[in-house]
Amino acid sequence: MKPSFLLLSITNLALMSVTAVFGLLVQGAAGFERHFLLGILTAMFTCFVHIVAFMYFVVQEKIIRQACLSDGLDVAFHVQAVAMKSRALRLSMVGICTVLLAAMIGAAIGILVPAEVHLLAAFCAILVNAFLVVFQYALIDEFGRVSQRAFPEG
C-alpha cells in the first residue's frame, strides 16, 4: 500500500500545484475556464486519494476483526486497528475539507469573497495536504507493522 499511496499522493500534490499555477495565470476571463476545470478535477482527485487511504484501513480492520472472531487472533490487534482506522478517518477528512473549502471559496469569488481569499485557501490546502501525506504514510507504515505482528506468516 505504501508505494501506491505515495504515487497517488505525489500525483495529487502535483495536480494541486499545477492548478494553483494556472490560477495565478488567470487574467480576467483568460485562463479562467482551464483553472476552473482543473480545480474541479483537483478537488475530486484529492477526495479520491483520501478515500482510498481511509478504505485501506477499513478493509484491514475488517480482516483483523474476522481473524479475531473466527481464528482466535488476540483482540488487542483489533483494538489497535480500530484506533488507527479512526486516526485515518480524521486525517482524510482534514484533507478533504481543506480542498473542498478552497474550491467553494473559489466558486464564491466576485460574489462573496475576493480572489485573494481563494488564493490563501488554496495554498493552505496544498500545505495541509502535503503535511497529511507524511502523517498518513507513517500511519500506513505503523499499520503494516501491526499486520506483520498479527499475521507473521504472510
QUIHU-V918923 format. One record per backbone hydrogen bond with DSSP energy under -0.5 kcal/mol. CO is the residue of the C=O (numbers start at 0). NH is the residue of the N-H. If there is no record, write none. Layout:
<<CO;NH> <CO;NH>>
//
This chain:
<<0;4> <1;5> <2;6> <3;7> <4;8> <5;9> <6;10> <7;11> <8;12> <9;13> <10;14> <11;15> <12;16> <13;17> <14;18> <15;19> <16;20> <17;21> <18;22> <19;23> <20;24> <22;25> <26;29> <28;31> <28;32> <29;26> <30;34> <31;35> <32;36> <33;37> <34;38> <35;39> <36;40> <37;41> <38;42> <39;43> <40;44> <41;45> <42;46> <43;47> <44;48> <45;49> <46;50> <47;51> <48;52> <49;53> <50;54> <51;55> <52;56> <53;56> <53;57> <54;58> <55;59> <56;60> <57;61> <58;62> <59;63> <60;64> <61;65> <62;66> <63;67> <64;68> <65;69> <66;70> <66;72> <67;71> <73;76> <73;77> <74;78> <75;79> <76;80> <77;81> <78;82> <79;83> <80;84> <81;85> <82;86> <83;87> <84;88> <85;89> <86;90> <87;91> <88;92> <89;93> <90;94> <91;95> <92;96> <93;97> <94;98> <95;99> <96;100> <97;101> <98;102> <99;103> <100;104> <101;105> <102;106> <103;107> <105;108> <107;110> <107;111> <107;112> <112;109> <113;116> <113;117> <114;118> <115;119> <116;120> <117;121> <118;122> <119;123> <120;124> <121;125> <122;126> <123;127> <124;128> <125;129> <126;130> <127;131> <128;132> <129;133> <130;134> <131;135> <132;136> <133;137> <134;138> <135;139> <136;140> <137;141> <138;142> <139;143> <140;144> <141;145> <142;146> <143;147> <144;148> <145;149> <146;150> <148;151> <150;153>>
//
